[in-house]
Amino acid sequence: MSLLDILISPAAAQAATGGAQPNPLMSLLPLVILFVVFWFLLLRPQMKRAKEHRELLGKLQKGDEVVTSGGMAGRIEDLSDSFVTVEIADKVSVKVQRGAITAVLPKGTLKSA
């Protein structure tokens, strides 16, 4: 008696081989459906957010009021290809990477805060 005989009884195995063979495409159908659901629920929204963030970083200008990923809010003083100088208080500036900018605030937000 082998391990296979314990898991599948010989009578059930004989009955299964006598019938028609299932379509191999039908066995792949659940995998295809799972991939489509994964695409629409996870990958597509993430790609859309990444595209919006790239567009936001491309439109940055001197004088824009921004929030960094660390939560600091300030006004852009200087822009370079990979870094942005942000004034967070009077005569206090920090240099952050462009990718650290998470949001552009409406003009005048910092004065009201």
Helices and strands as residue ranges (DSSP letters): H 3-7, H 10-18, H 24-38, I 39-43, H 44-58, E 65-68, E 73-79, E 83-89, E 92-97, G 98-100, E 101-105, H 109-112
